[in-house]
Amino acid sequence: MGIREVEVAGNTVTIHEADDVYDPVTGRALTGSWVWDSAFILSEWMVHHGRLDFDLHGRTVVELGAGTGLPGLTAALLGANHVVLTDVAQLLPGLQKNVEANSLGDRVEVRELLWGLDDLRTSGVGELEDVDLVLMSDVFFDASEMRALAKTLKRLCGRETRVWSASEVREWIEESLEELRREGFRVVELPSQQLVLSSSAAAMATEESPSFAIFVLVPPSCDSGPETDTTEVDT
């Protein structure tokens, strides 16, 4: 599909997209091979709001379902000193290409991670200690996968870990969020006025454009931790 250049906090981030990466089981193109609008939304929110509440300097960050890795690369540009971009094996070469294209190999690494593993050490991610932040964009599309996602989040998160996720608001998103609640997560939706369209997303915006939301997920182990200035989603 080509190369996209995205402005992030005064930096130009180069993202390589592809349309020839396929699921070996279904034969369908893997949608994580290109940038989705929710990744733009999350990156812009991190720049304008997220880092004001949570200083990213020196932090360890994991992006789940990273796709092309824009939010994780943004975290590195905002000061995180160890970022791990994770996804299925077929998407790792593209992720690595984007890390190298932005000269972030000293702070960003790429690893395969399948949600729901009993032992994260098989992916290398289990070696991480003190994960400060988990990032996700557009992962609430299949409620049947939420138990596996919850299992992975519980293994990654300590008491101080933050979880930020952006998603296009679709009719089935609530089912996925409800599954996460059943797994013990508190789901918090941030005020809509905090959403900022990136220049790329804004250029495509129309009156019929989809709406987006930023969610904070509070894992069971963290639910007695510090409060954030958020508004909880109505259930």
C-alpha positions, 0 to 999 in steps of 0.5 A: 500500500505504500508509505505514510508519514505522520506528524507526532509531537514535532516528529515525522513518523514513517509507517510502511503499510502492506496489502500482501500479508495474509492469514495462513489459515483463512487466506485473508489479508491481515488488517493489521498491515495498515494504519487504522484511524484509532491508532492515529487517535490514540497517538494524538491523545497521548501527545495532547493529554495522556503524557500530561497525566502520565510522564512517559520518560523512562517507562516500559511500554507494551503495545498489544495487537500493534499492527504497524506500531504507531502508538508504540512508536509514539510512546518512544518519541515521547520518552519511553525507554523500552517499548515492545511492539507485539502481534502475530508472526506474519506482522512482525517483519512490517513492525520491524521495518517501521522501527528501523525506518524511524531509527528507534531500534535502541528503544523499541523491539518487536516480539510475537505474542498470542493472547491467552498464553499461560506462560508469556515467557514463551514469547519473551514478553514474560521477561519484562518487569514493571510494565508501566503502560499497555497500549491497544487500538481497535482491539474490541472487535470480537467478543470471543477473543476478550477472555484471551486478551484479559488473560494476557493483560492480567499477566502483564499488569502490575498494581501501577500499570496503566492500560490505554485503548482507542477504538472506533465506536461500533455497534458490537463494541459494548459486547467486548467491553462487557466481556472484559468487565466479567473478567474483573476489569473496570472500563473507563471512557475518557471525555470525548472533548479530549479526542484530537484527530491527527492531521491524517485522520482530520483530512479524511473526516466528514459528517458521516465519519465514524466516532471514536473513544479512548478507554482506560482499562483498570485490571483487577489488581489495580482497581484500588490504585490511584484514581484518574480524572475519568468518566466511567462508561455507563453499563 
